[in-house]
Amino acid sequence: MLGLAQAARSFDPDRGIAFERHASNRIRGALLDELREADWASRSVRSRARRMQRTADELAVQLGHEPTSAQLAAKLGVDAGALQRLEDDVHRATVLNYDSIVERGSEELLPTGDAPPESILLDRERRAYLVDAVAALPERLRRVVAAYFFDERPMHRIAGDLGVTESRVSQLRGEALGLIRDGLNANLDPERLPPEPRPGGRLARRKAAYYAAIEASSDYRTRLAGARRRPEPGPGRPADSSQ
C-alpha cells in the first residue's frame, strides 16, 4: 500500500511510462525495503554470506564433496581468520523463530517501544559507510559534498571558494554523488553495481581503489558502535572539533 501511494504521488504521464509499470517498480522497492528492515543481519553481512554460499556450492560441484574451510578460504581469496569472522557474523545474525519464543512463554524477550535493535544497527552501518564514502572521495569532490550537504552552503559561495562556475560545482556534485552511490553498493550490495564498460581500464581501476578505500576506512565494530563522525569541512569553513 505504501508503494502504491508513492507511485500515485510521483506518477508523471508525460514521461511515457504506463502507470502499471511505474507502480510495480515502486511496490517492489517498498517490499524489498520492508524485508531488509526486518532482517537482523546487515546488508554487507548478507552480501558476503551469499558470495560465500555460492562459492561453496561451486566447489562442492567441482570437488564432488563439501569443501573444507581451507579450500573455501583459498577460493574466496581470504585467510582462514577472515572466513571464520564471516561465519561468526552470519551465525550471530541468525534469529530465533518467533513461534518458538512464544511457545516457551518468553514474550518479554521481544523488543518493544522504540526502533528494534536491528534497525538501529543497520542505520548505523549505512551512516558509517556514507561518511567513509565521502571521506574517501578525491579532495575536490569531497570539498564540494561537505560544503553543500554538511555545511549547507549556497552553490555560488562554493563556486567562489573553488574559483569555478556554479555549473561546474553542480557537475562536481553529480560526479561525487555517483561515486558515493557506487561505493556504497560495492560495500553493502555489490549485486547492484552496474557492469564496467571497460573492465581493467583506468576508470575501472580508480573506482576499484575508491571502493577499497571505503572498506578500509573503518571496521565492522566501529561502524556499528555509532560514533559521530563527519568528513573534513567544505571550502571556507573551519573544522568543528565538537563533531
Buried (B, 14 or more C-beta within 10 A) or exposed (E): EEBEEBBEEEBEEEEEEEEEEBBBEBBEBBEEEEEBEEBBBBBBBBBBBEBBEEBBEEBEEEEEEEBEEEBBBBBBEBEEEEBEBBBEBBEEBEEEEEEEBEEEEEEEEEEEEEEBEBBBBBEBBBBBBBBBBBBBBEEBBBBBBBBBBBBEBEBEBBBBBBEBEBEBBBEBBEBBBEBBEBBBBBBBBBEEBEEEEEEEEEEEEEBBEBBBBBBEBBEBEBBBEBEEBEBEBBBBBEEEEEE
